[in-house]
Structures are given as C-alpha cells and as structure tokens.
Amino acid sequence: MDKPNTRIDYMYRDAANYKKRSSVVFKGKISRELLTILRENMSEEEYFIPSQVGLEDLQHYMESFPDEDDGVWHELEDISLTDKESTDPRTIEEFAAAVKGVVWDVELASKNLGISLS
C-alpha cells in the first residue's frame, strides 16, 4: 500500500520527566534531503519550539503547568510515512522550509508561555 503522507511525532518533557506527546501529518512523502533539512535546523538535531513553526506547544497539557520544571523545547521523536489523511494544511516541503527559516527564540517562547528562563 502506498503511503503518500508524512507523520511527525514529537514530545514535550518537563524537567521532572513528565511527558506529553503529539503527532501531525503533512501532505507528501519526506525525502532524505528534507529529513536532513529538518535535523540540521533543529537544536542538537532533535529539539525545536513547535509554535515557532506553526505547530502546537504541548506544555499547557501538563497538570502542573506553569511551574519551575517547564521549558520551551520539544523533542522530535519519529518521522514516518503514513496513509493517514493530513492534519496540517502544509506539505512536508513547506514544513521543512519553515524549520529551515526559523531562528529559535527561547526568550520569546518563554514570554508567550508565561514561564521564566532559568
């Protein structure tokens, strides 16, 4: 069966190791080149701030949010092909372009979330 779309799984983990996971499906198949673009433009090839590339930040799902254990970074967990319908209107190419074009702004993300930088 053909898998025409790309699923990205990501996770928020606070300093106390509590976790919340989410996924998004983009139109189109990810290529090796696009995978490289995503990895090379994330902090340490896996950390990113979802709201700065049009995805949902997950901190507000945490029972104790906001507290001293919260930060802004999310982890890229997995990228896979899927036959599921897209849940984001963008193509995987458009998402990769957004990641490539962003300069991660921790201070702005912290301010928007109402958490302090420690």
N, C-alpha and C positions, 0 to 999 in steps of 0.2 A: 504494500500500500504506500502511495506517495504521501510524504509529509511536507506540505508546502509552506508551513509557518515555523517560526522560531519562538521557543518558550525560554524566558529568563526567570530563574528562581533566585530570590535574594532574601536576606535576613537582617534584622536588627538584633543586636546583642548588647545589653547594657553591661556595666562594669560588674554587676552581681551575677552575670551569666544567664539572666533571664532572656528568652528569645521570642521573637515573632517573625514568622515567615510569610512571604507573599510571592506571587508569580504574575507575569504579564506575557501575553502572546502578541508578537508582532507579525505583520504580513511579510511573507518571503522567507527564503532559506538563508541562513547565515553561511557565509563563506569563510574560508581560512583567513582571508585578508581582513574581513570585518571583525572576526574574532581577535585578531592581532590588534586592530584599532581599539577595540573595547579594552582589552587587557593593558595595552601600553598607555592608555589615557586615564586609567583608574589609579588611585593611590596604591602603591605596592601591588599593582596588577589585580586587585580584588575589592578595594574599598571605594565607595562612592556615596554621594549625597543625592538620594532619589529626586527630591523636589527641584534640584538644580538641572535635572534633565527630563522633567515632565512626568516623573513617577511619584507614587505616594510614599512619604516618610511614614515609618511604622511606629515611632515612639509613642504616639497617643493611644495605642492599643495596650500599652503596659499598665498594669494595675496601679503602680506607684508613680507614674509619670505626672509631673516632672519631679525628679529628685537628684541628689548628688551623683547617682550612678549613671545618669543619662548623658549621651553624647550625640553626635550628628552622623557618624559614619555607619554605613550598612555594608554587608558583605555580599559579593556576588557568589552564589552557591553553585549554580549549574546553568548551562546553556544547552538546549537540546532541540531537535526538530520534532514537530508535532503536527497532527492532523486536526487539532482543535482550532476553532474559529479565533480570529484575532480579538483581543480585548483592548487593544490600543489602536487608534486610527493610523498610526505611523507604520512605515515599513521598517524592517530591521536596518536597512541602509540609512534611513532618516534618524533612527535612534543612535546608530553608531556615529553619525555626523554630529549629533547633539553632544555625545560624550566627548568626541574629539575636540569640539569647540569650547568646552566649558573650562573655566579656571575655578577649581573647588574653593568655595568661600566659606570657611568654617565659622568665621565671625558672624557673617550674615545669617547662616543657617542656625546658629545658636540663638541669635536675636529673634529670628522668626519663630523658633520653637519655644522661646521663653526660658531657655536654660543658660546657665552661666558656664563660661570657659574656665576650666581648672587646670 
